[in-house]
Amino acid sequence: MPDPHWTIPVARWSSWPAAASAAPDIGFIEPIVRRRLSTLSRVALKVAHDCVGADEARVVFASRHGELRRTTDILRAISSGEPVSPTAFSLSVLNAMTGVFGIARGDRSAASAISAGPETLGYALLEAYAQFATQPASPVLLVYADEPADPAYGTIEDEVQGGAIAILLSSEGALGHLVCARSSAVASDTARAVGQRDPGPTAETSVAPGHSAATGATCAAQPPDTAEAETRFATQSQALLHCLETGKPAAWQGAGAVWHWGWHDCAA
């Protein structure tokens, strides 16, 4: 079976780094709801709102751990014999952000939530592409937000960095195309051995708080430039952000698989 690869049109994208000192502005959420939200939901709602505005869009939310910290607090309360808040329980599910977002915007569009271990972001991009391909006239909003698990769980392999990314898939006003691919680690290492350079798995990328982009250009997708060297990163989110910010190819390697991302600008 050939390795999957696909291309998605990006109309807007936004990011919020875990290291940001300022709190995200989510004034579009009612205060009574806003004060009950976790940091994870706040950053997810921030980047989602920056990308989609008032337009209707299907939502794909992705997170490896989701509201695990809130769930852990609930379990600790139960263990201590303390009462559990119904609100805390309702906001502990993986798709809590999509419900809050849809209610706040009055948008009844379909929403789904995905968790797939360290490969969560890559598979979320595949799900967003699949949904968009079935109905290209209807935009799809991909929202990825994560944070490291509670220290109570010990060391976690390929732990997430944290932060949030949102991408609006739409053919109208696309600023460029994101080329995505997943290959076996063996095949990828062979390709690198015969000509591709790799600066190393711990390369870093910095993201300005609230960074976002949008344009009104249109273009057609093109195949990726496999001759250009790709930089490998410690997490999928770092690799994807590097590609979005610089237009340069980036990759992340997990257990037995390598995820690749490339970018093609649209002509103005």
C-alpha positions in Angstrom: 0.0 0.0 0.0 1.5 3.4 -1.0 2.3 6.0 1.6 -0.6 8.5 1.9 -0.1 12.1 0.8 -2.6 14.9 0.3 -2.8 18.7 -0.3 -5.1 21.1 1.5 -5.9 24.8 0.6 -5.1 27.1 3.5 -7.2 30.3 3.7 -6.1 31.3 7.2 -4.1 30.0 10.0 -3.3 31.1 13.5 -1.2 29.9 16.4 -0.7 30.4 20.1 2.5 29.2 21.9 2.5 27.5 25.3 5.2 29.9 26.5 3.0 33.0 25.9 2.9 35.2 29.0 -0.3 37.0 28.0 -3.7 35.4 28.4 -5.6 34.8 25.1 -8.5 37.2 24.5 -11.7 35.2 24.1 -14.1 38.1 24.7 -16.6 36.5 22.3 -17.4 33.9 25.0 -19.8 34.9 27.7 -18.2 35.7 31.0 -20.2 33.0 32.9 -18.7 30.4 30.5 -15.3 32.0 30.1 -14.3 31.8 33.7 -15.0 28.1 33.8 -12.7 27.3 30.9 -9.3 25.7 31.2 -6.2 27.2 29.7 -6.3 24.5 27.0 -9.8 25.5 25.9 -9.0 29.2 26.0 -6.1 28.9 23.6 -8.0 26.6 21.3 -11.0 29.0 21.2 -8.6 31.9 20.6 -7.0 30.5 17.5 -10.3 29.1 16.2 -12.0 32.4 16.4 -9.0 34.2 14.7 -9.3 31.8 11.7 -13.1 31.5 11.1 -14.6 34.7 12.4 -18.4 34.7 12.0 -18.5 32.3 9.1 -19.9 28.8 9.5 -17.5 26.0 9.3 -17.2 22.3 10.2 -14.7 21.8 13.0 -12.1 19.1 13.6 -10.6 19.4 17.1 -7.5 17.5 17.9 -5.6 17.0 21.1 -3.4 14.1 22.4 -4.3 14.7 26.1 -7.3 16.9 25.8 -8.8 18.0 29.2 -6.7 15.3 31.0 -5.6 17.7 33.7 -9.2 18.6 34.5 -10.1 14.9 34.5 -7.2 14.2 36.8 -8.4 16.9 39.3 -11.9 15.3 39.2 -10.4 11.8 40.0 -8.4 13.3 42.9 -11.6 14.9 44.2 -13.4 11.6 44.0 -10.5 9.8 45.7 -10.6 12.4 48.5 -14.4 12.0 48.9 -15.0 15.6 47.7 -18.1 16.5 45.6 -17.5 16.8 41.8 -18.8 19.9 40.0 -21.2 18.9 37.1 -19.8 21.8 35.1 -16.2 20.5 35.6 -17.3 17.1 34.5 -19.1 18.4 31.4 -16.0 20.3 30.4 -13.6 17.4 30.9 -14.5 15.6 27.7 -12.3 15.8 24.6 -14.8 17.7 22.5 -15.7 20.3 25.1 -14.1 23.0 23.1 -16.2 22.3 20.0 -19.4 22.5 22.0 -18.5 25.8 23.6 -17.4 27.2 20.2 -20.5 26.1 18.4 -22.9 27.5 21.1 -21.0 30.8 21.3 -21.2 31.3 17.5 -24.7 29.8 17.0 -23.1 27.4 14.5 -24.8 24.0 14.1 -22.1 22.7 11.7 -20.7 19.2 12.3 -17.9 18.9 14.8 -15.6 16.0 15.6 -12.7 15.4 18.0 -9.6 13.3 17.5 -6.8 11.9 19.7 -4.1 9.6 18.2 -1.2 9.7 20.5 1.9 11.6 19.3 0.6 11.4 15.7 -2.6 13.3 16.6 -1.9 16.4 14.6 -1.0 14.5 11.5 -4.1 12.4 11.5 -6.2 15.4 12.3 -4.9 17.0 9.1 -5.9 13.9 7.3 -9.4 13.9 8.8 -9.8 17.6 7.9 -8.8 16.9 4.4 -11.2 13.9 4.1 -14.1 16.1 5.3 -13.2 18.9 3.0 -12.8 16.6 0.0 -16.3 15.3 0.4 -17.8 18.8 0.4 -15.3 21.4 -1.0 -17.8 24.2 -0.9 -18.0 24.1 2.9 -14.9 25.2 4.8 -13.4 23.0 7.5 -11.7 24.4 10.6 -8.9 22.3 12.0 -8.0 23.2 15.6 -5.2 21.6 17.5 -4.5 22.4 21.1 -2.5 20.4 23.7 -0.5 20.6 26.9 1.8 18.2 28.7 0.0 15.6 31.0 -0.1 16.0 34.7 3.2 14.9 36.4 1.3 12.2 38.2 1.5 10.1 34.9 5.2 10.1 34.9 7.4 10.3 31.8 5.5 10.1 28.5 7.2 9.2 25.3 7.1 11.9 22.6 5.4 14.3 25.0 3.6 17.3 23.4 5.0 20.8 23.6 1.7 22.6 24.2 0.1 25.5 22.5 -2.5 25.7 19.8 -2.8 25.9 16.0 -5.8 26.5 13.8 -6.1 26.1 10.0 -9.1 27.1 7.9 -9.4 24.8 4.8 -11.1 26.7 2.0 -10.6 27.0 -1.7 -11.8 30.6 -1.6 -9.1 33.1 -0.8 -6.4 30.4 -0.2 -3.0 31.9 0.6 -1.3 28.6 -0.3 -1.4 24.8 -0.1 -0.1 22.6 2.6 1.3 19.4 1.3 1.1 16.5 3.8 2.6 13.1 3.7 3.2 10.1 5.9 6.0 7.6 5.1 7.6 4.6 6.8 10.6 5.5 8.8 12.8 3.0 6.9 11.9 4.5 3.5 12.5 8.0 4.8 15.9 7.2 6.3 16.9 5.6 3.0 15.9 8.8 1.1 17.9 10.9 3.4 20.9 8.7 3.1 21.0 9.2 -0.7 20.8 13.0 -0.7 18.5 14.8 1.8 20.0 16.8 4.6 18.7 16.8 8.2 19.8 19.4 10.8 18.6 17.1 13.6 15.6 16.0 15.7 15.8 18.8 18.3 15.5 21.9 16.0 13.5 24.6 17.6 11.0 27.1 16.2 9.7 30.3 17.9 6.1 31.5 17.5 4.9 35.0 18.3 1.8 35.0 20.5 -1.4 35.2 18.4 0.5 34.8 15.1 -1.9 34.5 12.2 -2.1 34.9 8.4 -4.7 35.4 5.7 -4.8 36.6 2.1 -7.2 36.9 -0.8 -5.0 35.1 -3.4 -6.1 31.9 -5.3 -3.9 29.2 -6.7 -3.8 25.6 -7.8 -2.0 22.8 -5.9 1.4 21.7 -7.0 3.4 18.6 -6.1 6.0 19.0 -3.3 9.6 19.9 -4.0 11.3 16.8 -2.7 14.7 18.1 -3.6 14.6 20.8 -0.9 16.0 19.6 2.4 13.5 19.3 5.3 14.1 20.1 8.9 13.1 17.6 11.5 11.5 18.7 14.8 10.9 17.1 18.2 7.1 17.4 17.9 4.5 17.5 15.1 3.3 21.0 16.1 6.8 22.4 15.9 7.3 21.0 12.4 3.9 22.2 11.1 4.5 25.7 12.5 7.9 25.9 10.9 6.4 25.0 7.6 3.6 27.5 7.9 5.8 30.4 9.1 8.8 29.9 6.7 7.3 28.0 3.8 10.1 25.5 4.2 9.6 21.7 4.4 9.6 20.2 7.8 9.2 16.7 9.3 8.6 14.8 12.5 9.6 11.1 13.1 7.7 8.9 15.4 7.7 5.1 16.0 8.0 3.6 12.5 6.6 6.6 10.6 7.7 10.0 9.4 5.3 12.9 8.8 6.3 15.5 6.2 4.9 19.0 5.5 5.6 21.3 2.6 4.2 24.6 1.4 3.3 26.2 -1.9 2.4 29.9 -2.1 -0.4 31.2 -4.2 0.2 33.9 -6.8 -1.2 37.3 -5.7 
